Amino acid sequence: MKKLTRKLCAVVMLGIVSAGAFAQKRDDDKRPPKEPSKVVTPDKKDKPQQNPPKPKDNDKRGKP
């Protein structure tokens, strides 16, 4: 009896897996086509100028 239930369970599992695989093959995608994404990059001419690096304050170095 135990062998019969194992075989029956295996057959049922294989049937469920194959039914799921066939259900996924159906490609009825009725969504509208997706627009391509647009990447907006600023022009290099419009970039604000970067501030020059500030000189370090060397007066404090060495003072206790």
BAFI-3210 file (N, C-alpha, C; in Angstrom, 3 decimals, decimal comma, padded with zeros to 6 digits):
// residues 64
n [1|2|3|4|5|6|7|8|9|10|11|12|13|14|15|16|17|18|19|20|21|22|23|24|25|26|27|28|29|30|31|32|33|34|35|36|37|38|39|40|41|42|43|44|45|46|47|48|49|50|51|52|53|54|55|56|57|58|59|60|61|62|63|64]
n.u [000,835|001,986|003,843|002,177|000,843|003,029|003,804|001,479|001,401|003,742|003,046|000,923|002,264|004,034|002,155|001,047|003,267|003,885|001,520|001,639|003,882|002,978|000,978|002,382|003,544|001,719|001,375|-000,209|000,044|-001,349|-000,696|-000,003|002,629|005,794|007,185|010,388|012,894|013,908|016,907|017,997|020,499|022,486|023,819|027,317|028,238|026,568|027,250|027,863|030,650|033,290|034,334|037,607|040,092|040,439|043,153|045,092|045,066|047,957|048,965|048,210|049,497|051,826|051,632|051,059]
n.v [-001,204|001,190|001,633|002,028|004,433|006,150|006,053|007,024|009,584|010,644|010,658|012,466|014,791|015,170|015,602|018,047|019,733|019,622|020,668|023,259|024,161|024,130|025,993|028,329|028,664|029,814|032,775|035,323|038,229|041,171|043,743|047,228|048,359|049,165|052,359|053,529|054,226|057,499|059,220|061,939|064,197|066,799|069,608|070,067|072,619|074,122|073,677|074,694|076,623|075,048|075,558|076,701|074,803|075,534|077,182|075,609|076,429|077,208|078,546|077,743|075,404|073,749|075,439|075,464]
n.w [000,000|000,719|-001,319|-003,465|-002,798|-002,835|-005,551|-006,712|-005,607|-006,742|-009,465|-009,429|-008,606|-010,773|-012,772|-011,915|-012,077|-014,837|-015,887|-014,910|-016,294|-018,942|-018,726|-018,396|-020,858|-022,554|-024,175|-023,886|-023,942|-023,422|-022,934|-023,537|-025,774|-024,350|-023,767|-024,811|-022,368|-021,397|-021,080|-019,368|-019,713|-018,454|-020,280|-020,906|-021,024|-019,474|-016,850|-013,521|-012,348|-010,619|-007,281|-006,461|-004,650|-001,185|000,419|002,976|006,431|007,657|009,793|012,319|012,726|014,660|016,811|020,282]
ca.u [000,000|002,871|004,439|001,119|000,623|004,206|003,716|000,354|001,821|004,717|002,314|000,159|003,206|004,486|001,042|000,914|004,414|003,749|000,401|002,144|004,798|002,186|000,216|003,274|003,894|000,727|001,873|-001,265|000,391|-002,169|-000,314|000,499|004,090|006,424|007,993|011,784|013,197|014,697|017,903|018,232|021,814|022,694|024,920|028,558|028,428|025,720|027,692|028,426|032,078|033,622|035,166|038,967|040,319|040,885|044,458|044,995|045,544|049,180|049,386|047,901|050,335|052,982|051,351|050,413]
ca.v [000,000|002,354|001,849|002,556|005,855|006,897|006,181|007,907|010,941|011,078|010,932|013,699|015,910|015,378|016,202|019,451|020,466|019,759|021,576|024,603|024,531|024,441|027,215|029,467|028,823|030,651|034,146|036,253|039,498|042,181|045,068|048,088|048,366|050,088|053,396|053,455|055,204|058,635|059,656|063,371|064,590|068,238|069,968|070,364|074,067|074,727|073,316|075,813|076,468|074,500|076,433|076,180|074,342|076,588|076,864|075,218|077,427|076,668|079,346|077,024|074,225|073,900|076,243|074,633]
ca.w [000,000|000,811|-002,644|-004,327|-002,492|-003,307|-007,007|-007,015|-005,236|-007,744|-010,699|-009,220|-008,610|-012,150|-013,506|-011,524|-012,621|-016,290|-016,160|-014,646|-017,371|-020,127|-018,471|-018,574|-022,276|-023,218|-024,121|-024,286|-023,316|-024,078|-022,454|-024,621|-025,829|-023,410|-024,406|-024,362|-021,324|-021,858|-020,113|-019,514|-019,201|-018,642|-021,164|-020,195|-021,033|-018,456|-015,516|-012,752|-012,115|-009,313|-006,476|-006,320|-003,269|-000,278|001,019|004,377|007,375|008,234|010,941|013,555|012,827|015,505|017,998|021,311]
c.u [000,875|003,488|003,411|000,891|001,807|004,143|002,601|000,720|002,812|004,018|001,534|001,091|003,723|003,393|000,882|002,053|004,273|002,594|000,838|003,061|004,018|001,372|001,095|003,631|002,924|001,130|000,811|-001,034|-000,349|-001,860|000,164|002,021|004,666|007,280|009,441|012,076|014,118|015,644|018,204|019,582|021,992|023,875|026,148|028,797|027,662|026,158|028,208|029,902|032,307|034,536|036,571|039,196|040,896|042,251|044,281|045,600|046,751|049,648|049,182|048,818|051,558|052,739|050,658|049,049]
c.v [001,262|002,675|002,474|004,043|006,703|007,111|007,140|009,363|011,484|011,445|012,243|014,911|016,194|016,016|017,681|020,277|020,661|020,694|023,025|025,078|024,887|025,709|028,442|029,689|029,740|032,108|035,092|037,587|040,607|043,582|045,923|048,080|049,461|051,085|053,271|054,556|056,287|059,050|061,116|063,684|066,083|068,492|070,320|071,870|074,734|074,400|074,549|075,550|075,928|075,471|075,846|075,739|075,461|076,211|076,541|076,311|076,849|077,453|078,579|075,817|074,544|074,745|075,364|075,127]
c.w [000,000|-000,543|-003,588|-004,063|-002,943|-004,814|-007,395|-006,710|-006,265|-009,053|-010,569|-009,254|-010,019|-012,996|-013,188|-012,111|-014,125|-016,648|-015,922|-015,754|-018,637|-019,936|-018,670|-020,031|-023,003|-023,068|-024,678|-023,591|-024,052|-023,556|-023,619|-024,625|-024,937|-024,168|-023,934|-023,341|-021,873|-020,744|-020,385|-018,886|-019,438|-019,579|-020,344|-020,109|-019,890|-017,032|-014,781|-012,489|-010,717|-008,584|-006,372|-004,875|-002,411|000,290|002,501|005,258|008,115|009,460|012,256|013,747|013,691|016,724|019,024|021,695]
res [m|k|k|l|t|r|k|l|c|a|v|v|m|l|g|i|v|s|a|g|a|f|a|q|k|r|d|d|d|k|r|p|p|k|e|p|s|k|v|v|t|p|d|k|k|d|k|p|q|q|n|p|p|k|p|k|d|n|d|k|r|g|k|p]
***
